[in-house]
Amino acid sequence: MSEKTYADEVIVRCSGGGYYRTRWIPLVSFKSIRFGAYRFQRCPVHGRWEMAGIVEDDDQTPEIISEADKYPASRVP
């Protein structure tokens, strides 16, 4: 991945099955609504609001990482 990643950047899986990178700061939500370990936020893969949860490091395959890299985390305004 050519873009800089940050410590608070993670790969998530949306309820529609898409993978993308997002900024995930515990107890802080600028562009989402928190629901415990999940967030309701706009999915860049499908272009709609969906539930998303973190993909743990042990569960990340090269295919998941490659897919997520197509949708880098946006900057927090």
C-alpha positions in Angstrom: 0.0 0.0 0.0 1.5 3.3 -1.0 -0.5 5.6 1.3 0.5 6.2 4.9 -1.4 4.2 7.5 -2.0 5.3 11.0 -2.1 3.5 14.3 -5.8 4.0 14.5 -6.5 2.7 11.0 -8.0 -0.8 10.7 -9.6 -3.1 8.2 -13.3 -3.6 8.6 -15.9 -5.9 7.1 -19.3 -4.4 6.4 -22.6 -6.2 6.7 -22.6 -6.6 2.9 -19.3 -8.4 2.9 -17.1 -5.6 1.7 -13.6 -4.9 3.2 -12.1 -1.4 3.5 -9.8 0.6 5.7 -11.2 3.1 8.2 -10.0 5.2 11.2 -11.2 3.5 14.4 -10.6 5.5 17.6 -12.0 3.8 20.7 -14.9 5.8 22.3 -14.8 8.4 19.5 -17.0 8.5 16.4 -16.9 11.4 14.0 -18.6 9.7 10.9 -20.4 6.8 12.5 -22.8 5.6 15.2 -21.3 3.2 17.7 -23.0 -0.1 18.6 -20.6 -1.9 21.0 -17.9 -3.5 18.9 -19.6 -2.4 15.6 -20.3 0.9 13.9 -23.0 2.0 11.6 -21.1 4.0 8.9 -21.0 4.7 5.2 -19.5 1.8 3.3 -17.2 3.0 0.4 -17.5 -0.4 -1.2 -21.3 -0.4 -1.6 -22.0 3.4 -1.2 -24.6 3.0 1.5 -24.8 3.0 5.4 -24.0 -0.4 6.9 -22.8 -2.1 10.1 -19.1 -2.6 10.1 -16.8 -4.5 12.5 -13.0 -4.8 12.8 -11.3 -7.8 11.0 -8.8 -9.1 13.6 -5.1 -9.3 12.4 -5.2 -13.1 12.7 -8.2 -13.3 10.3 -6.6 -11.0 7.6 -5.6 -12.9 4.5 -3.6 -11.4 1.6 -6.9 -11.2 -0.4 -8.7 -9.3 2.4 -5.8 -6.9 2.7 -5.7 -6.4 -1.0 -9.4 -5.7 -1.2 -9.3 -3.3 1.8 -6.4 -1.4 0.2 -8.7 -0.4 -2.7 -10.7 1.7 -0.2 -8.2 3.6 2.0 -9.3 5.4 5.1 -10.5 8.9 4.6 -9.1 11.7 6.7 -11.2 13.0 9.6 -12.2 16.5 8.7 
